Amino acid sequence: MLTTIGTEKERAIRVVKNLAVALGNTQQQQLYHDGQIVSSQYGEPDNLSKYDAKEWLTQQNPVVFALLQSLTNVNSDSTATKHAYLARAYEHLYGARNSNVICPLSFAMNLLLYYVTGSKVACNLSAKTSPSGSYQTILKWINEQAAVPVKCPTAGDIITFFDNNQVLARNWRVRYDAKAMVSVVTTLLHIFPPETTLQTTPHLSPCNWLTYDVIALQTTLPSFISPSMDVFRHYQTKVLTVMLDKVLAEQGADGVSDSFDCAVLPDPPTAMDDTHYTVSRDDDTSKIRIVRSNRTPNKYDIVEAGELFHPDLVVGEPVIINPCSYMSMEVVLRRILEDVGVGISRSWCVIGCDGLPYNLASRVIDNHYTCSICNATDIHGMSDLQKHLDYDHNQPCHNPQEHRTFGNILLLPGPGHMEINMAKASFKLLWDVILKDLGIMLGFRTIRAQDACRHATDHHKAWQMLEIFL
């Protein structure tokens, strides 16, 4: 009896196997043909940026697709991850049928692998086990994308922010004429506010109204500061009222409790996590104990926000230079003016940055002049401009603004720059009051550690301490 059952099972397996072989033979040539079509479309940027595994699968051979669906139990209601698994399986079928095929999802994954690791070996290993293209294929594709410069739209107003990205490859090997691998690039981001054309009006250019006269600024700034301070004090009072109410609610019968709530930002890369914590100190061991609790709403929700809008963003052509000197900063500013079309489609523009680039850019804008008579550009500072006009043209300097090389730039500090300065100012103001004791509680006990903490040299740690204090 058992022998009969075993024989029937083997016969059934043999029949199904023959059916599978027959089905495969009917689709074998079609699979090869479809793989060539897919391989001819893998490198199109639009296909990669808009790739959807579920949609891509519906465009493939319906017979093979139905077979894979039944094998994997993936249907139209399955998750995007399941469809990505199925798309990878389908791509491996193409690769098994034709080893020269390159498929979009596998290629995109190998491209990201190269971006993260920069390793030739890693890319080639991936190419040996998937239809993802070799290291040379990836380099060829990147060079093809960089052949056409990124064009900045000429319509409407524009705000351009830039930042420098540095990659330093450390190599501890001792050898003759050793050089470190350094990659420095300045990234540009163009922001387009909706439906504004102020930058096409020449008389609104900063060179016509922005003054660098300290005495004039001292007389005009109070008229702008007073209304702003009234608004600030209004919201400051509301924030302090909410915080004091919270402190009163945490008081026990004998006064304020040793436990207090605070929003502490975790270490990167989870800095956007708004998890709420309870921080308390053990009186016997003087150790800090942090306990995770439920999430809480933003404590600044009481401040009304204006209507939000989503501007159009365009990533500009990068500048292969590090803006760490006055000369390199001048190159970056000239490049931005050229890209956004100042002097052609726009009369002026807005540029933003933070940190060291902001300090350098502000000084370059303030001290670089171009003679409007002879177009001489090697003029640095007001005294050099006056000497040039006096000696070369026998004319006094009536309006220095018209000679500014970058007078058509309105420079804005980025939010990061303002946040860093705000943190440093808060530490100077509150160090002796409470932050010194808080720093000791958090482990800043030596003289050098306290000095680094007081000057807020590490912005991430400084910001976390302010969050703990608040």
C-alpha positions as a Python dict, from the first residue, in 0.01 Angstrom:
ca = {
    (1, 'M'): (0, 0, 0),
    (2, 'L'): (277, 245, 94),
    (3, 'T'): (464, 146, -221),
    (4, 'T'): (158, 227, -431),
    (5, 'I'): (115, 571, -265),
    (6, 'G'): (482, 650, -317),
    (7, 'T'): (464, 552, -680),
    (8, 'E'): (155, 768, -738),
    (9, 'K'): (326, 1066, -571),
    (10, 'E'): (637, 1026, -783),
    (11, 'R'): (421, 996, -1096),
    (12, 'A'): (234, 1316, -1002),
    (13, 'I'): (560, 1502, -940),
    (14, 'R'): (694, 1379, -1274),
    (15, 'V'): (381, 1500, -1454),
    (16, 'V'): (396, 1845, -1288),
    (17, 'K'): (766, 1865, -1363),
    (18, 'N'): (702, 1790, -1730),
    (19, 'L'): (430, 2055, -1735),
    (20, 'A'): (671, 2307, -1579),
    (21, 'V'): (936, 2222, -1838),
    (22, 'A'): (683, 2258, -2119),
    (23, 'L'): (565, 2591, -1980),
    (24, 'G'): (923, 2711, -1952),
    (25, 'N'): (1001, 2609, -2311),
    (26, 'T'): (704, 2809, -2438),
    (27, 'Q'): (818, 3126, -2256),
    (28, 'Q'): (1195, 3088, -2289),
    (29, 'Q'): (1241, 3286, -2612),
    (30, 'Q'): (991, 3550, -2504),
    (31, 'L'): (1180, 3593, -2176),
    (32, 'Y'): (1502, 3653, -2369),
    (33, 'H'): (1331, 3908, -2595),
    (34, 'D'): (1167, 4091, -2304),
    (35, 'G'): (1499, 4104, -2120),
    (36, 'Q'): (1661, 4285, -2413),
    (37, 'I'): (1381, 4543, -2413),
    (38, 'V'): (1415, 4599, -2036),
    (39, 'S'): (1792, 4628, -2069),
    (40, 'S'): (1758, 4905, -2327),
    (41, 'Q'): (1552, 5119, -2087),
    (42, 'Y'): (1728, 5073, -1753),
    (43, 'G'): (1940, 5390, -1770),
    (44, 'E'): (1671, 5648, -1844),
    (45, 'P'): (1665, 5894, -1550),
    (46, 'D'): (1287, 5940, -1568),
    (47, 'N'): (1229, 5565, -1542),
    (48, 'L'): (1460, 5540, -1241),
    (49, 'S'): (1313, 5839, -1055),
    (50, 'K'): (953, 5730, -1115),
    (51, 'Y'): (1008, 5356, -1081),
    (52, 'D'): (722, 5163, -922),
    (53, 'A'): (768, 4787, -877),
    (54, 'K'): (396, 4710, -890),
    (55, 'E'): (346, 4903, -1214),
    (56, 'W'): (663, 4759, -1366),
    (57, 'L'): (548, 4403, -1299),
    (58, 'T'): (217, 4459, -1479),
    (59, 'Q'): (414, 4552, -1793),
    (60, 'Q'): (599, 4220, -1804),
    (61, 'N'): (503, 3885, -1954),
    (62, 'P'): (161, 3803, -1798),
    (63, 'V'): (226, 3427, -1800),
    (64, 'V'): (553, 3447, -1607),
    (65, 'F'): (409, 3719, -1383),
    (66, 'A'): (109, 3502, -1294),
    (67, 'L'): (338, 3206, -1221),
    (68, 'L'): (555, 3414, -987),
    (69, 'Q'): (247, 3559, -817),
    (70, 'S'): (109, 3216, -743),
    (71, 'L'): (447, 3092, -618),
    (72, 'T'): (502, 3388, -385),
    (73, 'N'): (138, 3457, -287),
    (74, 'V'): (178, 3823, -388),
    (75, 'N'): (-133, 3998, -518),
    (76, 'S'): (-248, 4352, -590),
    (77, 'D'): (-319, 4413, -219),
    (78, 'S'): (32, 4318, -107),
    (79, 'T'): (274, 4576, 28),
    (80, 'A'): (527, 4769, -180),
    (81, 'T'): (806, 4566, -19),
    (82, 'K'): (648, 4241, -140),
    (83, 'H'): (621, 4379, -491),
    (84, 'A'): (987, 4486, -476),
    (85, 'Y'): (1082, 4129, -379),
    (86, 'L'): (881, 3997, -671),
    (87, 'A'): (1037, 4250, -912),
    (88, 'R'): (1384, 4143, -800),
    (89, 'A'): (1292, 3780, -859),
    (90, 'Y'): (1167, 3865, -1208),
    (91, 'E'): (1488, 4057, -1282),
    (92, 'H'): (1696, 3758, -1173),
    (93, 'L'): (1502, 3547, -1423),
    (94, 'Y'): (1607, 3791, -1694),
    (95, 'G'): (1967, 3772, -1571),
    (96, 'A'): (1964, 3391, -1564),
    (97, 'R'): (1832, 3381, -1924),
    (98, 'N'): (2078, 3643, -2053),
    (99, 'S'): (2384, 3739, -1849),
    (100, 'N'): (2421, 4069, -2040),
    (101, 'V'): (2084, 4204, -1924),
    (102, 'I'): (2072, 4508, -1690),
    (103, 'C'): (1744, 4565, -1507),
    (104, 'P'): (1623, 4895, -1353),
    (105, 'L'): (1574, 4800, -987),
    (106, 'S'): (1899, 4605, -963),
    (107, 'F'): (2087, 4885, -1140),
    (108, 'A'): (1940, 5147, -904),
    (109, 'M'): (2047, 4940, -602),
    (110, 'N'): (2400, 4903, -741),
    (111, 'L'): (2410, 5276, -812),
    (112, 'L'): (2316, 5350, -450),
    (113, 'L'): (2577, 5098, -337),
    (114, 'Y'): (2841, 5290, -530),
    (115, 'Y'): (2716, 5619, -382),
    (116, 'V'): (2739, 5485, -26),
    (117, 'T'): (3063, 5288, -50),
    (118, 'G'): (3246, 5419, -357),
    (119, 'S'): (3388, 5068, -386),
    (120, 'K'): (3466, 4908, -721),
    (121, 'V'): (3482, 4563, -558),
    (122, 'A'): (3137, 4599, -398),
    (123, 'C'): (2977, 4704, -728),
    (124, 'N'): (3138, 4420, -922),
    (125, 'L'): (3033, 4166, -656),
    (126, 'S'): (2676, 4288, -689),
    (127, 'A'): (2699, 4261, -1069),
    (128, 'K'): (2811, 3898, -1043),
    (129, 'T'): (2496, 3796, -855),
    (130, 'S'): (2232, 4024, -1009),
    (131, 'P'): (2157, 4200, -1340),
    (132, 'S'): (2275, 4534, -1200),
    (133, 'G'): (2561, 4636, -1429),
    (134, 'S'): (2932, 4645, -1357),
    (135, 'Y'): (3142, 4921, -1202),
    (136, 'Q'): (3231, 5053, -1549),
    (137, 'T'): (2862, 5061, -1644),
    (138, 'I'): (2786, 5277, -1341),
    (139, 'L'): (3070, 5520, -1417),
    (140, 'K'): (2959, 5545, -1779),
    (141, 'W'): (2601, 5621, -1672),
    (142, 'I'): (2716, 5890, -1427),
    (143, 'N'): (2933, 6055, -1692),
    (144, 'E'): (2641, 6059, -1934),
    (145, 'Q'): (2417, 6232, -1680),
    (146, 'A'): (2683, 6497, -1613),
    (147, 'A'): (2725, 6580, -1982),
    (148, 'V'): (2443, 6837, -1984),
    (149, 'P'): (2465, 7115, -1719),
    (150, 'V'): (2163, 7172, -1496),
    (151, 'K'): (1968, 7473, -1620),
    (152, 'C'): (1814, 7707, -1365),
    (153, 'P'): (1464, 7834, -1456),
    (154, 'T'): (1462, 8200, -1551),
    (155, 'A'): (1102, 8284, -1457),
    (156, 'G'): (1003, 8424, -1117),
    (157, 'D'): (1205, 8514, -809),
    (158, 'I'): (1473, 8283, -673),
    (159, 'I'): (1645, 8214, -342),
    (160, 'T'): (1967, 8012, -368),
    (161, 'F'): (2121, 7834, -69),
    (162, 'F'): (2461, 7670, -87),
    (163, 'D'): (2666, 7449, 143),
    (164, 'N'): (2998, 7271, 112),
    (165, 'N'): (3020, 6892, 139),
    (166, 'Q'): (3357, 6742, 225),
    (167, 'V'): (3468, 6380, 203),
    (168, 'L'): (3811, 6305, 348),
    (169, 'A'): (3942, 5949, 307),
    (170, 'R'): (4186, 5862, 582),
    (171, 'N'): (4466, 5621, 507),
    (172, 'W'): (4700, 5520, 787),
    (173, 'R'): (4946, 5337, 558),
    (174, 'V'): (5299, 5480, 562),
    (175, 'R'): (5440, 5511, 212),
    (176, 'Y'): (5641, 5744, -10),
    (177, 'D'): (5457, 6046, -152),
    (178, 'A'): (5134, 5949, 22),
    (179, 'K'): (4833, 6167, -59),
    (180, 'A'): (4489, 6170, 101),
    (181, 'M'): (4181, 6130, -117),
    (182, 'V'): (3978, 6449, -83),
    (183, 'S'): (3646, 6529, -248),
    (184, 'V'): (3505, 6878, -199),
    (185, 'V'): (3196, 7012, -373),
    (186, 'T'): (2961, 7303, -310),
    (187, 'T'): (2597, 7207, -351),
    (188, 'L'): (2341, 7462, -473),
    (189, 'L'): (1968, 7454, -406),
    (190, 'H'): (1737, 7698, -587),
    (191, 'I'): (1407, 7783, -417),
    (192, 'F'): (1127, 7950, -614),
    (193, 'P'): (862, 8139, -411),
    (194, 'P'): (520, 8124, -576),
    (195, 'E'): (410, 8398, -814),
    (196, 'T'): (657, 8675, -732),
    (197, 'T'): (870, 8878, -977),
    (198, 'L'): (1038, 9134, -752),
    (199, 'Q'): (1386, 9047, -877),
    (200, 'T'): (1307, 9178, -1225),
    (201, 'T'): (1278, 9531, -1081),
    (202, 'P'): (1621, 9704, -1086),
    (203, 'H'): (1545, 9971, -823),
    (204, 'L'): (1471, 9698, -565),
    (205, 'S'): (1828, 9569, -590),
    (206, 'P'): (2016, 9575, -257),
    (207, 'C'): (2273, 9815, -403),
    (208, 'N'): (2001, 10083, -408),
    (209, 'W'): (1880, 10054, -50),
    (210, 'L'): (2110, 9831, 160),
    (211, 'T'): (2353, 10046, 355),
    (212, 'Y'): (2677, 9945, 522),
    (213, 'D'): (2708, 10273, 714),
    (214, 'V'): (2727, 10187, 1085),
    (215, 'I'): (2595, 10526, 1194),
    (216, 'A'): (2299, 10502, 958),
    (217, 'L'): (2224, 10151, 1081),
    (218, 'Q'): (2231, 10265, 1443),
    (219, 'T'): (1965, 10527, 1369),
    (220, 'T'): (1737, 10312, 1152),
    (221, 'L'): (1753, 9974, 1327),
    (222, 'P'): (1554, 10080, 1639),
    (223, 'S'): (1252, 10156, 1421),
    (224, 'F'): (1257, 9797, 1297),
    (225, 'I'): (1354, 9634, 1626),
    (226, 'S'): (1082, 9787, 1846),
    (227, 'P'): (780, 9632, 1665),
    (228, 'S'): (959, 9298, 1642),
    (229, 'M'): (1039, 9302, 2013),
    (230, 'D'): (673, 9366, 2096),
    (231, 'V'): (573, 9057, 1898),
    (232, 'F'): (855, 8854, 2056),
    (233, 'R'): (758, 8954, 2411),
    (234, 'H'): (396, 8857, 2340),
    (235, 'Y'): (492, 8501, 2245),
    (236, 'Q'): (765, 8487, 2510),
    (237, 'T'): (504, 8556, 2777),
    (238, 'K'): (278, 8281, 2641),
    (239, 'V'): (562, 8026, 2634),
    (240, 'L'): (681, 8112, 2986),
    (241, 'T'): (324, 8094, 3117),
    (242, 'V'): (279, 7741, 2982),
    (243, 'M'): (618, 7630, 3119),
    (244, 'L'): (554, 7778, 3465),
    (245, 'D'): (213, 7613, 3478),
    (246, 'K'): (384, 7284, 3401),
    (247, 'V'): (639, 7337, 3682),
    (248, 'L'): (359, 7417, 3928),
    (249, 'A'): (176, 7102, 3824),
    (250, 'E'): (487, 6894, 3901),
    (251, 'Q'): (523, 7031, 4253),
    (252, 'G'): (470, 6796, 4541),
    (253, 'A'): (360, 6863, 4895),
    (254, 'D'): (715, 6964, 4997),
    (255, 'G'): (793, 7179, 4694),
    (256, 'V'): (923, 7109, 4346),
    (257, 'S'): (987, 6741, 4275),
    (258, 'D'): (1334, 6614, 4185),
    (259, 'S'): (1189, 6458, 3869),
    (260, 'F'): (1109, 6684, 3577),
    (261, 'D'): (998, 6632, 3219),
    (262, 'C'): (1194, 6752, 2919),
    (263, 'A'): (1211, 6688, 2545),
    (264, 'V'): (1556, 6549, 2474),
    (265, 'L'): (1667, 6500, 2116),
    (266, 'P'): (1852, 6169, 2074),
    (267, 'D'): (2190, 6149, 1909),
    (268, 'P'): (2198, 6156, 1529),
    (269, 'P'): (2087, 5996, 1303),
    (270, 'T'): (1753, 5991, 1497),
    (271, 'A'): (1767, 6362, 1573),
    (272, 'M'): (1415, 6414, 1434),
    (273, 'D'): (1271, 6179, 1695),
    (274, 'D'): (1049, 6375, 1937),
    (275, 'T'): (1031, 6103, 2201),
    (276, 'H'): (958, 6240, 2547),
    (277, 'Y'): (1185, 6157, 2839),
    (278, 'T'): (1179, 6186, 3218),
    (279, 'V'): (1513, 6287, 3367),
    (280, 'S'): (1581, 6239, 3739),
    (281, 'R'): (1884, 6237, 3970),
    (282, 'D'): (1956, 5973, 4234),
    (283, 'D'): (2047, 6155, 4560),
    (284, 'D'): (2260, 5863, 4683),
    (285, 'T'): (2471, 5805, 4372),
    (286, 'S'): (2428, 6149, 4202),
    (287, 'K'): (2369, 5966, 3874),
    (288, 'I'): (2132, 6079, 3602),
    (289, 'R'): (1852, 5842, 3506),
    (290, 'I'): (1660, 5893, 3179),
    (291, 'V'): (1334, 5705, 3130),
    (292, 'R'): (1151, 5696, 2795),
    (293, 'S'): (785, 5793, 2806),
    (294, 'N'): (507, 5871, 2560),
    (295, 'R'): (544, 6130, 2288),
    (296, 'T'): (425, 6483, 2364),
    (297, 'P'): (316, 6764, 2132),
    (298, 'N'): (554, 7042, 2037),
    (299, 'K'): (577, 7291, 2325),
    (300, 'Y'): (582, 7579, 2076),
    (301, 'D'): (244, 7491, 1925),
    (302, 'I'): (98, 7793, 2104),
    (303, 'V'): (283, 8017, 1858),
    (304, 'E'): (58, 8078, 1561),
    (305, 'A'): (204, 7986, 1223),
    (306, 'G'): (123, 8155, 896),
    (307, 'E'): (-11, 7980, 591),
    (308, 'L'): (238, 7718, 472),
    (309, 'F'): (330, 7680, 108),
    (310, 'H'): (551, 7437, -75),
    (311, 'P'): (786, 7619, -315),
    (312, 'D'): (942, 7458, -618),
    (313, 'L'): (1296, 7329, -559),
    (314, 'V'): (1570, 7278, -817),
    (315, 'V'): (1910, 7130, -734),
    (316, 'G'): (2166, 7342, -918),
    (317, 'E'): (2486, 7246, -1090),
    (318, 'P'): (2747, 7188, -814),
    (319, 'V'): (3058, 7404, -788),
    (320, 'I'): (3375, 7197, -762),
    (321, 'I'): (3541, 7417, -505),
    (322, 'N'): (3545, 7453, -128),
    (323, 'P'): (3428, 7802, -13),
    (324, 'C'): (3681, 7823, 269),
    (325, 'S'): (3868, 8137, 153),
    (326, 'Y'): (3783, 8479, 14),
    (327, 'M'): (3907, 8383, -333),
    (328, 'S'): (3705, 8059, -350),
    (329, 'M'): (3399, 8236, -208),
    (330, 'E'): (3422, 8494, -485),
    (331, 'V'): (3422, 8209, -739),
    (332, 'V'): (3109, 8058, -581),
    (333, 'L'): (2921, 8390, -577),
    (334, 'R'): (3009, 8465, -939),
    (335, 'R'): (2896, 8117, -1038),
    (336, 'I'): (2559, 8162, -865),
    (337, 'L'): (2503, 8500, -1031),
    (338, 'E'): (2574, 8340, -1366),
    (339, 'D'): (2347, 8041, -1304),
    (340, 'V'): (2044, 8243, -1188),
    (341, 'G'): (2079, 8492, -1473),
    (342, 'V'): (2151, 8814, -1283),
    (343, 'G'): (2201, 9084, -1546),
    (344, 'I'): (1996, 8889, -1802),
    (345, 'S'): (1662, 8767, -1667),
    (346, 'R'): (1696, 8904, -1313),
    (347, 'S'): (1837, 9228, -1170),
    (348, 'W'): (1933, 9082, -832),
    (349, 'C'): (1901, 8764, -629),
    (350, 'V'): (1889, 8627, -276),
    (351, 'I'): (2166, 8393, -157),
    (352, 'G'): (2173, 8206, 175),
    (353, 'C'): (2435, 8007, 363),
    (354, 'D'): (2552, 7953, 720),
    (355, 'G'): (2862, 7897, 929),
    (356, 'L'): (3201, 7995, 791),
    (357, 'P'): (3074, 8047, 432),
    (358, 'Y'): (2832, 8311, 560),
    (359, 'N'): (3107, 8502, 738),
    (360, 'L'): (3330, 8489, 430),
    (361, 'A'): (3050, 8582, 189),
    (362, 'S'): (2944, 8884, 397),
    (363, 'R'): (3300, 9017, 397),
    (364, 'V'): (3345, 8956, 25),
    (365, 'I'): (3023, 9144, -52),
    (366, 'D'): (3126, 9426, 180),
    (367, 'N'): (3486, 9469, 56),
    (368, 'H'): (3491, 9381, -316),
    (369, 'Y'): (3447, 9664, -565),
    (370, 'T'): (3449, 9695, -943),
    (371, 'C'): (3512, 10033, -1100),
    (372, 'S'): (3207, 10137, -1300),
    (373, 'I'): (3428, 10349, -1527),
    (374, 'C'): (3712, 10116, -1632),
    (375, 'N'): (3577, 9783, -1497),
    (376, 'A'): (3885, 9727, -1280),
    (377, 'T'): (3810, 9439, -1042),
    (378, 'D'): (4119, 9423, -818),
    (379, 'I'): (3977, 9670, -566),
    (380, 'H'): (3942, 9557, -205),
    (381, 'G'): (3803, 9796, 53),
    (382, 'M'): (3673, 10151, 52),
    (383, 'S'): (4020, 10304, 78),
    (384, 'D'): (4139, 10120, -236),
    (385, 'L'): (3828, 10237, -423),
    (386, 'Q'): (3887, 10600, -325),
    (387, 'K'): (4253, 10580, -429),
    (388, 'H'): (4161, 10422, -763),
    (389, 'L'): (3900, 10685, -846),
    (390, 'D'): (4129, 10967, -734),
    (391, 'Y'): (4450, 10858, -906),
    (392, 'D'): (4316, 10690, -1222),
    (393, 'H'): (4004, 10894, -1296),
    (394, 'N'): (4047, 11212, -1089),
    (395, 'Q'): (3698, 11175, -947),
    (396, 'P'): (3568, 11163, -589),
    (397, 'C'): (3371, 10864, -464),
    (398, 'H'): (3015, 10996, -431),
    (399, 'N'): (2827, 10664, -425),
    (400, 'P'): (3027, 10354, -327),
    (401, 'Q'): (2720, 10135, -374),
    (402, 'E'): (2731, 10160, -753),
    (403, 'H'): (3085, 10016, -752),
    (404, 'R'): (3011, 9707, -541),
    (405, 'T'): (3097, 9389, -728),
    (406, 'F'): (2826, 9189, -552),
    (407, 'G'): (2586, 9473, -474),
    (408, 'N'): (2306, 9282, -646),
    (409, 'I'): (2316, 9004, -385),
    (410, 'L'): (2097, 9001, -75),
    (411, 'L'): (2275, 8766, 165),
    (412, 'L'): (2066, 8572, 416),
    (413, 'P'): (2193, 8366, 709),
    (414, 'G'): (2061, 8012, 703),
    (415, 'P'): (1856, 7872, 993),
    (416, 'G'): (2157, 7665, 1098),
    (417, 'H'): (2370, 7977, 1135),
    (418, 'M'): (2107, 8148, 1349),
    (419, 'E'): (2059, 7835, 1559),
    (420, 'I'): (2433, 7803, 1628),
    (421, 'N'): (2462, 8169, 1732),
    (422, 'M'): (2150, 8141, 1946),
    (423, 'A'): (2290, 7836, 2126),
    (424, 'K'): (2624, 8008, 2193),
    (425, 'A'): (2449, 8322, 2322),
    (426, 'S'): (2224, 8113, 2549),
    (427, 'F'): (2526, 7935, 2698),
    (428, 'K'): (2704, 8265, 2769),
    (429, 'L'): (2392, 8403, 2935),
    (430, 'L'): (2293, 8099, 3140),
    (431, 'W'): (2630, 7934, 3214),
    (432, 'D'): (2681, 8069, 3566),
    (433, 'V'): (2307, 8055, 3637),
    (434, 'I'): (2237, 7686, 3576),
    (435, 'L'): (2412, 7537, 3271),
    (436, 'K'): (2742, 7488, 3455),
    (437, 'D'): (2573, 7269, 3718),
    (438, 'L'): (2378, 7089, 3447),
    (439, 'G'): (2702, 7023, 3257),
    (440, 'I'): (2860, 6870, 3567),
    (441, 'M'): (2553, 6649, 3614),
    (442, 'L'): (2585, 6532, 3252),
    (443, 'G'): (2954, 6443, 3285),
    (444, 'F'): (3143, 6764, 3191),
    (445, 'R'): (3361, 6767, 3504),
    (446, 'T'): (3718, 6849, 3397),
    (447, 'I'): (3830, 7205, 3327),
    (448, 'R'): (3873, 7141, 2953),
    (449, 'A'): (3538, 6964, 2927),
    (450, 'Q'): (3359, 7251, 3102),
    (451, 'D'): (3537, 7506, 2883),
    (452, 'A'): (3425, 7321, 2567),
    (453, 'C'): (3075, 7297, 2705),
    (454, 'R'): (3063, 7668, 2796),
    (455, 'H'): (3169, 7773, 2444),
    (456, 'A'): (2920, 7529, 2284),
    (457, 'T'): (3187, 7384, 2054),
    (458, 'D'): (2970, 7080, 1977),
    (459, 'H'): (2638, 7220, 1857),
    (460, 'H'): (2450, 6888, 1882),
    (461, 'K'): (2543, 6845, 2249),
    (462, 'A'): (2477, 7212, 2321),
    (463, 'W'): (2130, 7190, 2169),
    (464, 'Q'): (2049, 6876, 2368),
    (465, 'M'): (2155, 7048, 2691),
    (466, 'L'): (1927, 7343, 2611),
    (467, 'E'): (1642, 7100, 2547),
    (468, 'I'): (1709, 6932, 2882),
    (469, 'F'): (1716, 7272, 3054),
    (470, 'L'): (1389, 7378, 2892),
}
